[in-house]
Amino acid sequence: MPGFNGDFHFKKALDMLVRGVFPSIGKLPVRDITPAPVLDILTKTVKRGAPTVAAEAKRTLSGIFELAVATLRADNDPVWPVRKALPANKTQHKTALTTAQIGKLLNDFDNHRYGYQVNFCMQLMWWKLARPSAAAEAEWDEFDLEKAVWRIPAQRMKARKEHVVPLPRQAVEMLKGLHAITGNRKHLFPGRDDRNAPLSAASLRQALKVLGWSGAYSPHATRTSGSTRLNEMGYRPDAIEAQLAHAEPNSVRRTYNHATYLDERRVMMQAWADKLELWKQEVAGEAC
């Protein structure tokens, strides 16, 4: 959009929407965009079977226009009049994978023909029970391999609070090997088309589709699966919630959790990484 520059929080979402949105309205001055083309974009997205993408596009576009109005680049938000024209996007709760399914999934990734980056990213996500974007967009300066910790900065966390993650032995070994390949880059997993940008989380979904996991597993189900299995392994819910970076409403308790559970989480996540290896080996043994 000509004349619409500036550093704002919507850049990441804009990058995701360039293909779907900019071809139709990208060349228009932001002040000239009306509700009709916005509704057309969102409706077409829903009709092609992507209601979640449409909902995200609606929120993102509205945020852009709100900023445009606040900075006197536009007179109104054209999303507002059509905001209720789309069907409600119902949240689908992710089903936890069984231990056998987890082993098969990770074993499939070990043996696929995709690049090492997709495999390592999937492994890191499971070792840490991180959100797909947190793993895919990880940066080298967030890691201290000597202390075996990963400090995800606040700006990359959903709750906008720094999250300290203990690294199991397997993750440290993998990262040391990876550093010899991409350590001169900003990101652990540089993008395929732009090596200065991170790997897209969409690459994980594409790999899942090729491997036959599409529909049976979503990367977002990793955390649900981890939480379920760690509870079965007998670990305290408070430590599991702290590992998943779920917000604690009580500020005193939140501070206590952060200070107390790191050592407990370190033991827990090493045991988790060991279980992942065991489940992979069991699947591999059955295949022989």
GUPAVEX-286922 format. One record per residue (C-alpha): x, y, z. Coordinates in nm, 4 decimals. Layout:
N
@c1=X | c2=Y | c3=Z
...
***
This chain:
288
@c1=0.0000 | c2=0.0000 | c3=0.0000
@c1=0.1707 | c2=0.3216 | c3=-0.1140
@c1=0.2529 | c2=0.5583 | c3=0.1678
@c1=0.1804 | c2=0.2990 | c3=0.4367
@c1=0.5160 | c2=0.2502 | c3=0.6013
@c1=0.6314 | c2=0.2206 | c3=0.9593
@c1=0.7410 | c2=-0.0351 | c3=1.2151
@c1=0.4333 | c2=-0.1922 | c3=1.3656
@c1=0.3298 | c2=-0.5223 | c3=1.5222
@c1=0.1453 | c2=-0.6547 | c3=1.2204
@c1=0.4501 | c2=-0.7203 | c3=0.9995
@c1=0.4556 | c2=-1.0930 | c3=1.0628
@c1=0.0876 | c2=-1.1361 | c3=0.9809
@c1=0.1231 | c2=-0.9116 | c3=0.6765
@c1=0.3965 | c2=-1.1356 | c3=0.5403
@c1=0.1587 | c2=-1.4295 | c3=0.5742
@c1=-0.1184 | c2=-1.2446 | c3=0.3927
@c1=0.0773 | c2=-1.0991 | c3=0.1007
@c1=-0.0246 | c2=-1.3701 | c3=-0.1450
@c1=-0.3910 | c2=-1.3662 | c3=-0.0501
@c1=-0.4513 | c2=-0.9950 | c3=0.0098
@c1=-0.2024 | c2=-0.7785 | c3=-0.1775
@c1=-0.2807 | c2=-0.9026 | c3=-0.5306
@c1=-0.6283 | c2=-0.7491 | c3=-0.5032
@c1=-0.5814 | c2=-0.4428 | c3=-0.2804
@c1=-0.2062 | c2=-0.4089 | c3=-0.2420
@c1=-0.1706 | c2=-0.1332 | c3=-0.5028
@c1=-0.4550 | c2=0.0794 | c3=-0.3673
@c1=-0.3883 | c2=0.3780 | c3=-0.1403
@c1=-0.4965 | c2=0.2690 | c3=0.2064
@c1=-0.7538 | c2=0.5514 | c3=0.2247
@c1=-0.9271 | c2=0.4221 | c3=-0.0903
@c1=-0.9942 | c2=0.0674 | c3=0.0297
@c1=-1.3648 | c2=0.0035 | c3=0.0906
@c1=-1.5570 | c2=-0.2796 | c3=0.2633
@c1=-1.6541 | c2=-0.4547 | c3=-0.0638
@c1=-1.3088 | c2=-0.5861 | c3=-0.1675
@c1=-1.2317 | c2=-0.6742 | c3=0.1946
@c1=-1.5480 | c2=-0.8871 | c3=0.2142
@c1=-1.4632 | c2=-1.0471 | c3=-0.1196
@c1=-1.1176 | c2=-1.1491 | c3=0.0060
@c1=-1.2507 | c2=-1.2969 | c3=0.3293
@c1=-1.5438 | c2=-1.4760 | c3=0.1645
@c1=-1.3224 | c2=-1.6405 | c3=-0.0967
@c1=-1.0865 | c2=-1.7567 | c3=0.1772
@c1=-1.3726 | c2=-1.9206 | c3=0.3679
@c1=-1.5095 | c2=-2.0859 | c3=0.0505
@c1=-1.1761 | c2=-2.2476 | c3=-0.0254
@c1=-1.1951 | c2=-2.4231 | c3=0.3103
@c1=-0.9760 | c2=-2.1990 | c3=0.5242
@c1=-1.2022 | c2=-2.0323 | c3=0.7847
@c1=-0.9177 | c2=-2.0023 | c3=1.0356
@c1=-0.7036 | c2=-1.8152 | c3=0.7817
@c1=-1.0009 | c2=-1.5889 | c3=0.7041
@c1=-1.0510 | c2=-1.5117 | c3=1.0727
@c1=-0.6818 | c2=-1.4294 | c3=1.1134
@c1=-0.6903 | c2=-1.2174 | c3=0.7977
@c1=-0.9904 | c2=-1.0256 | c3=0.9299
@c1=-0.8177 | c2=-0.9512 | c3=1.2619
@c1=-0.4943 | c2=-0.8529 | c3=1.0922
@c1=-0.6555 | c2=-0.6275 | c3=0.8336
@c1=-0.8619 | c2=-0.4585 | c3=1.1010
@c1=-0.5471 | c2=-0.3963 | c3=1.3049
@c1=-0.3759 | c2=-0.2416 | c3=1.0048
@c1=-0.6643 | c2=-0.0055 | c3=0.9378
@c1=-0.6934 | c2=0.0860 | c3=1.3053
@c1=-0.3313 | c2=0.1950 | c3=1.2968
@c1=-0.3911 | c2=0.3773 | c3=0.9672
@c1=-0.6789 | c2=0.5712 | c3=1.1229
@c1=-0.4763 | c2=0.6487 | c3=1.4352
@c1=-0.1929 | c2=0.7884 | c3=1.2228
@c1=-0.4307 | c2=0.9826 | c3=0.9935
@c1=-0.3586 | c2=0.7650 | c3=0.6899
@c1=-0.7220 | c2=0.6501 | c3=0.6661
@c1=-1.0648 | c2=0.7751 | c3=0.7734
@c1=-1.2161 | c2=0.4458 | c3=0.8851
@c1=-1.1690 | c2=0.0692 | c3=0.9163
@c1=-1.3398 | c2=-0.0972 | c3=0.6142
@c1=-1.3347 | c2=-0.4327 | c3=0.7942
@c1=-1.5759 | c2=-0.3127 | c3=1.0621
@c1=-1.8949 | c2=-0.3000 | c3=0.8488
@c1=-1.8427 | c2=-0.6576 | c3=0.7241
@c1=-1.7008 | c2=-0.8104 | c3=1.0416
@c1=-2.0119 | c2=-1.0252 | c3=1.1062
@c1=-2.0624 | c2=-1.1373 | c3=0.7464
@c1=-1.8437 | c2=-1.4464 | c3=0.7897
@c1=-1.9524 | c2=-1.7625 | c3=0.9753
@c1=-1.8084 | c2=-1.8003 | c3=1.3234
@c1=-1.4749 | c2=-1.9813 | c3=1.3277
@c1=-1.5236 | c2=-2.2577 | c3=1.5827
@c1=-1.2152 | c2=-2.3646 | c3=1.7755
@c1=-1.1219 | c2=-2.7267 | c3=1.7213
@c1=-0.9583 | c2=-2.8869 | c3=2.0231
@c1=-0.6509 | c2=-3.0867 | c3=1.9287
@c1=-0.6466 | c2=-3.4557 | c3=2.0193
@c1=-0.3403 | c2=-3.5872 | c3=2.2010
@c1=-0.1346 | c2=-3.8464 | c3=2.0145
@c1=-0.0736 | c2=-4.1856 | c3=2.1718
@c1=0.2827 | c2=-4.2856 | c3=2.2558
@c1=0.2844 | c2=-4.5165 | c3=1.9528
@c1=0.1659 | c2=-4.2339 | c3=1.7270
@c1=0.4330 | c2=-3.9996 | c3=1.8658
@c1=0.7007 | c2=-4.2597 | c3=1.7984
@c1=0.5770 | c2=-4.3189 | c3=1.4438
@c1=0.5531 | c2=-3.9459 | c3=1.3693
@c1=0.9084 | c2=-3.8756 | c3=1.4803
@c1=1.0358 | c2=-4.1889 | c3=1.3088
@c1=0.8656 | c2=-4.0805 | c3=0.9847
@c1=1.0412 | c2=-3.7447 | c3=1.0040
@c1=1.3740 | c2=-3.9146 | c3=1.0669
@c1=1.3312 | c2=-4.1063 | c3=0.7421
@c1=1.1720 | c2=-3.8505 | c3=0.5116
@c1=1.3483 | c2=-3.6837 | c3=0.2189
@c1=1.2879 | c2=-3.3266 | c3=0.3300
@c1=1.5801 | c2=-3.1071 | c3=0.4307
@c1=1.7405 | c2=-3.1475 | c3=0.7700
@c1=1.5923 | c2=-2.8139 | c3=0.8783
@c1=1.2334 | c2=-2.9400 | c3=0.8782
@c1=1.3338 | c2=-3.2546 | c3=1.0662
@c1=1.5400 | c2=-3.0678 | c3=1.3258
@c1=1.2663 | c2=-2.8090 | c3=1.3708
@c1=1.0090 | c2=-3.0806 | c3=1.4354
@c1=1.2445 | c2=-3.2488 | c3=1.6820
@c1=1.3105 | c2=-2.9224 | c3=1.8665
@c1=0.9383 | c2=-2.8531 | c3=1.8904
@c1=0.8750 | c2=-3.1932 | c3=2.0478
@c1=1.1743 | c2=-3.1817 | c3=2.2816
@c1=1.0616 | c2=-2.8466 | c3=2.4169
@c1=0.6837 | c2=-2.8649 | c3=2.3578
@c1=0.7195 | c2=-2.5249 | c3=2.1948
@c1=0.4692 | c2=-2.3594 | c3=1.9656
@c1=0.5476 | c2=-2.4199 | c3=1.5953
@c1=0.6380 | c2=-2.0561 | c3=1.5320
@c1=0.8650 | c2=-2.0430 | c3=1.8388
@c1=1.0671 | c2=-2.3364 | c3=1.7060
@c1=1.0684 | c2=-2.2334 | c3=1.3395
@c1=1.1724 | c2=-1.8741 | c3=1.4170
@c1=1.4325 | c2=-1.9557 | c3=1.6849
@c1=1.7470 | c2=-1.7394 | c3=1.6783
@c1=2.0972 | c2=-1.8431 | c3=1.7758
@c1=2.1460 | c2=-1.5633 | c3=2.0280
@c1=1.8568 | c2=-1.7046 | c3=2.2322
@c1=2.0564 | c2=-2.0191 | c3=2.3167
@c1=2.3215 | c2=-2.0872 | c3=2.5779
@c1=2.4390 | c2=-2.4378 | c3=2.4952
@c1=2.6903 | c2=-2.4451 | c3=2.7797
@c1=2.4134 | c2=-2.3873 | c3=3.0346
@c1=2.1652 | c2=-2.5882 | c3=2.8252
@c1=1.8951 | c2=-2.3210 | c3=2.8215
@c1=1.6860 | c2=-2.1466 | c3=2.5587
@c1=1.5583 | c2=-1.8003 | c3=2.6467
@c1=1.2691 | c2=-1.7133 | c3=2.4191
@c1=1.2316 | c2=-1.3330 | c3=2.4330
@c1=0.9059 | c2=-1.1707 | c3=2.5355
@c1=0.8298 | c2=-1.0362 | c3=2.1892
@c1=0.8190 | c2=-1.3901 | c3=2.0507
@c1=0.5948 | c2=-1.5272 | c3=2.3256
@c1=0.2164 | c2=-1.5262 | c3=2.3175
@c1=0.2000 | c2=-1.3897 | c3=2.6732
@c1=0.4729 | c2=-1.1314 | c3=2.5948
@c1=0.6935 | c2=-1.2622 | c3=2.8789
@c1=1.0390 | c2=-1.4160 | c3=2.8438
@c1=1.0278 | c2=-1.7941 | c3=2.8667
@c1=1.3327 | c2=-1.9881 | c3=2.9912
@c1=1.3409 | c2=-2.3419 | c3=2.8566
@c1=1.5808 | c2=-2.6156 | c3=2.9774
@c1=1.7449 | c2=-2.8126 | c3=2.6972
@c1=1.7804 | c2=-3.1924 | c3=2.7235
@c1=2.1030 | c2=-3.3606 | c3=2.6210
@c1=1.9606 | c2=-3.4642 | c3=2.2823
@c1=1.8701 | c2=-3.1052 | c3=2.1948
@c1=2.2135 | c2=-2.9723 | c3=2.2922
@c1=2.3852 | c2=-3.2348 | c3=2.0760
@c1=2.1618 | c2=-3.1568 | c3=1.7798
@c1=2.2106 | c2=-2.7809 | c3=1.8174
@c1=2.5878 | c2=-2.8112 | c3=1.8365
@c1=2.5873 | c2=-3.0000 | c3=1.5080
@c1=2.3418 | c2=-2.7552 | c3=1.3518
@c1=2.5556 | c2=-2.4583 | c3=1.4609
@c1=2.8319 | c2=-2.5782 | c3=1.2301
@c1=2.5853 | c2=-2.5433 | c3=0.9401
@c1=2.3737 | c2=-2.2351 | c3=1.0177
@c1=2.5623 | c2=-2.0764 | c3=1.3070
@c1=2.6660 | c2=-1.7863 | c3=1.0848
@c1=2.3004 | c2=-1.7013 | c3=1.0297
@c1=2.0559 | c2=-1.5230 | c3=1.2582
@c1=1.8106 | c2=-1.8114 | c3=1.2657
@c1=1.8639 | c2=-2.1772 | c3=1.3447
@c1=1.6483 | c2=-2.2630 | c3=1.0456
@c1=1.6932 | c2=-2.0057 | c3=0.7656
@c1=1.4119 | c2=-1.9731 | c3=0.5141
@c1=1.4349 | c2=-2.1567 | c3=0.1847
@c1=1.3750 | c2=-1.8516 | c3=-0.0372
@c1=1.5168 | c2=-1.5838 | c3=0.1933
@c1=1.8122 | c2=-1.7041 | c3=0.3990
@c1=1.7884 | c2=-1.3952 | c3=0.6196
@c1=1.4349 | c2=-1.4874 | c3=0.7235
@c1=1.3316 | c2=-1.7878 | c3=0.9341
@c1=1.1797 | c2=-2.1124 | c3=0.8192
@c1=0.8034 | c2=-2.0872 | c3=0.7795
@c1=0.5953 | c2=-2.3017 | c3=1.0130
@c1=0.3971 | c2=-2.3862 | c3=0.6993
@c1=0.6933 | c2=-2.6038 | c3=0.5966
@c1=0.6080 | c2=-2.8366 | c3=0.8854
@c1=0.2468 | c2=-2.8636 | c3=0.7711
@c1=0.3569 | c2=-2.9331 | c3=0.4140
@c1=0.5886 | c2=-3.2108 | c3=0.5312
@c1=0.3049 | c2=-3.3601 | c3=0.7375
@c1=0.0834 | c2=-3.3597 | c3=0.4302
@c1=0.3453 | c2=-3.5417 | c3=0.2234
@c1=0.4022 | c2=-3.7963 | c3=0.5016
@c1=0.0320 | c2=-3.8692 | c3=0.5345
@c1=-0.0194 | c2=-3.7034 | c3=0.8721
@c1=-0.2369 | c2=-3.4174 | c3=0.7515
@c1=-0.5721 | c2=-3.4378 | c3=0.9309
@c1=-0.4397 | c2=-3.6817 | c3=1.1910
@c1=-0.1948 | c2=-3.4412 | c3=1.3519
@c1=-0.1350 | c2=-3.0679 | c3=1.3585
@c1=0.1850 | c2=-2.9105 | c3=1.4958
@c1=-0.0328 | c2=-2.7294 | c3=1.7481
@c1=-0.1306 | c2=-3.0700 | c3=1.8920
@c1=0.2275 | c2=-3.1219 | c3=2.0104
@c1=0.1686 | c2=-2.9305 | c3=2.3317
@c1=-0.1591 | c2=-3.1110 | c3=2.4021
@c1=0.0126 | c2=-3.4458 | c3=2.3500
@c1=0.3064 | c2=-3.3492 | c3=2.5699
@c1=0.0853 | c2=-3.2223 | c3=2.8505
@c1=-0.1252 | c2=-3.5401 | c3=2.8455
@c1=0.1707 | c2=-3.7783 | c3=2.8438
@c1=0.3693 | c2=-3.5856 | c3=3.1075
@c1=0.0687 | c2=-3.5983 | c3=3.3384
@c1=0.0552 | c2=-3.9741 | c3=3.2793
@c1=0.4257 | c2=-3.9924 | c3=3.3664
@c1=0.3419 | c2=-3.8433 | c3=3.7063
@c1=0.4877 | c2=-3.4944 | c3=3.6796
@c1=0.3264 | c2=-3.2111 | c3=3.8687
@c1=0.0708 | c2=-3.0084 | c3=3.6710
@c1=0.2323 | c2=-2.6840 | c3=3.7889
@c1=0.5667 | c2=-2.7824 | c3=3.6372
@c1=0.3993 | c2=-2.8924 | c3=3.3138
@c1=0.2056 | c2=-2.5658 | c3=3.2887
@c1=0.5275 | c2=-2.3713 | c3=3.3517
@c1=0.6997 | c2=-2.5628 | c3=3.0704
@c1=0.4141 | c2=-2.4780 | c3=2.8343
@c1=0.4373 | c2=-2.1103 | c3=2.9410
@c1=0.0716 | c2=-2.1019 | c3=3.0331
@c1=-0.0048 | c2=-1.7803 | c3=3.2197
@c1=-0.0482 | c2=-1.7994 | c3=3.5968
@c1=-0.3042 | c2=-1.5350 | c3=3.7051
@c1=-0.1630 | c2=-1.4998 | c3=4.0574
@c1=0.1463 | c2=-1.2755 | c3=4.0372
@c1=0.3048 | c2=-1.4070 | c3=4.3591
@c1=0.2507 | c2=-1.7664 | c3=4.2527
@c1=0.3788 | c2=-1.6835 | c3=3.9017
@c1=0.7076 | c2=-1.5527 | c3=4.0448
@c1=0.7379 | c2=-1.8598 | c3=4.2663
@c1=0.6739 | c2=-2.0910 | c3=3.9730
@c1=0.9435 | c2=-1.9256 | c3=3.7616
@c1=1.2012 | c2=-1.9480 | c3=4.0412
@c1=1.1134 | c2=-2.2962 | c3=4.1625
@c1=1.0206 | c2=-2.5087 | c3=3.8650
@c1=1.3231 | c2=-2.4620 | c3=3.6383
@c1=1.5241 | c2=-2.7406 | c3=3.8062
@c1=1.2181 | c2=-2.9634 | c3=3.8167
@c1=1.1457 | c2=-2.8903 | c3=3.4520
@c1=1.5057 | c2=-2.9715 | c3=3.3589
@c1=1.4665 | c2=-3.3225 | c3=3.5045
@c1=1.1196 | c2=-3.3572 | c3=3.3535
@c1=1.2206 | c2=-3.2547 | c3=3.0034
@c1=1.5247 | c2=-3.4833 | c3=3.0010
@c1=1.2946 | c2=-3.7708 | c3=3.0935
@c1=1.0561 | c2=-3.6554 | c3=2.8189
@c1=1.3335 | c2=-3.6499 | c3=2.5572
@c1=1.4394 | c2=-3.9989 | c3=2.6667
@c1=1.0796 | c2=-4.1204 | c3=2.6273
@c1=1.0590 | c2=-3.9730 | c3=2.2780
@c1=1.3713 | c2=-4.1671 | c3=2.1813
@c1=1.2290 | c2=-4.4850 | c3=2.3336
@c1=0.8970 | c2=-4.4507 | c3=2.1479
@c1=1.0830 | c2=-4.3929 | c3=1.8208
@c1=1.2971 | c2=-4.7016 | c3=1.8779
@c1=0.9925 | c2=-4.9144 | c3=1.9553
@c1=0.8308 | c2=-4.8137 | c3=1.6257
@c1=1.1538 | c2=-4.8735 | c3=1.4349
@c1=1.1874 | c2=-5.2174 | c3=1.5965
@c1=0.8343 | c2=-5.3164 | c3=1.4969
@c1=0.9093 | c2=-5.2150 | c3=1.1365
@c1=1.2073 | c2=-5.4510 | c3=1.1149
***
